[in-house]
Amino acid sequence: MAEPRPAATKRERDQLREQMLARGAPHRLIKDEMMRRWGDRPRQAWRHAHGWSADITADRFNRLHDRDGRAPMSGDRIGKYERWPTGRGTARPTPHVLQQLAELFGTTVSQLVDDADLRAMPQVELQTIVALSSVQDGPATAPPEPSQGPAAITYAERDERDVSVLLDPREVVTMAAHEGSERAEEAERRDIGDATLEQVWSDVQQLSHAYMTGDPLSVFIEMNRVRRRLYRLLERHLWPRDSSQLYFLIGTLNGLMSAPAYNLGNARAAEELIRAGWAYATVIDHRPLMAQLRLELAGISYARDPRHSRLLAKEGLALLSSGPNAAHLHLKAGRAAARLGDVDAARQAISGAHEAANRDHRDDMVEIGGLFHLSTASRHFLAGETLLELPGAEAEAIAELEQAVALYAAGPAPGEHHHHGYTSSSRVDLAAARLRAGALDGALDALEPVLSLPEDKRVGQVLRRLTRVRRELADRRFSGQSAAARLDSRIEAYAQETIVENLNGLVG
């Protein structure tokens, strides 16, 4: 077993740093030497290579990343990030924090982690780090071919390959100035234009709208095509703001793709897509996108584990408190609470949804619209769906659902879109509520437009809701009624001719 290396004194570190800087060594080489000599962890070595204390590092971090003072970094927190995952009193730095530290130190995320970090990271964060590294570091370059005569050495290369010639301090200063110019020239390079970014933003927006009324399989395939284009764009030389925008769009598109995947019968693929979107959202710390992804996962988790669904919705509300999507989160939490028998929480969630929707709010998700902007009609539909879970609330559920059906029939308000799955589902739930109240004829009226839908509109969420209608029809009140038997047969035939199929080959 190797003997532990002795910790360096501040004087030793300062002396090494000053000597290497005087010879023109970049901070990366100083960091490497400190790790070799004293066994520093990467994040600690980078800080010492700059000669900063933990408090100074935190102060510089805040000036760069936390100008409004909402979540200031502290020296103690810096120390905990440096020690993780070894020892006590540590804190795991998220990919977003690592990206911020990399910007502060003038390096890349891959230079801030070692094998101990990678082995201890959650899988989704490890995948994010790998994705970031491939974007920031690029492919390894082959060594230069041998040349005749002395090779030309640029200023940026000379500080690493020929530092022994730097004897004159004035030349060191000149070198540093010239290297700054060369690096600035590289930083100015940009392999994407504003027109391209506007186009891909428009593509994602149009797909969000198309999903609301289109054939889910065709829309899914087009989403996948656009996502591949975004991946290719991310491989180019980009400015930081370009990378952030592409990360947002890829995260959004993964979340968007989860909706048709789920409605086409593949919940596992839908969850995988949401996790992929979450990785991109956390890197850029986009709270509205993170809230949206929690919302989508809460919807998928509901049938299997309503308790977990409720928790996911609450996590989303911690990220977003106002606007139509916050209202949607309230209603997801309320539906789960109703299923768990928490009547008061379910009713409070419905009230909270209406209040959140009435508070003025705009963000990137609302700007995209379509799936990411809950309409007024859909809010009433989801409120009725929640009330349908509560004992003795049939009349209230019918009132909400009738209002939703009327608003859907009137068409979307400006800035809103109606999803055909919700339009049909509101009618199915209204039929179930009317059957529970004993109104068979009213149930038939509500269901007729749904049962007449073409095959490509018969999505999974409608099929799942029709199961409830069949349970209500099985009630003894309708025993022996030919109209009830005919309706049950029509539902069974409807379910046998749908678009629902496996999407495993389409997700990647």
Order of alpha helices (4+ residues) and beta strands (2+ residues): alpha-alpha-alpha-alpha-alpha-alpha-alpha-alpha-alpha-alpha-alpha-alpha-alpha-alpha-alpha-alpha-alpha-alpha-alpha-alpha-alpha-alpha-alpha-alpha-alpha
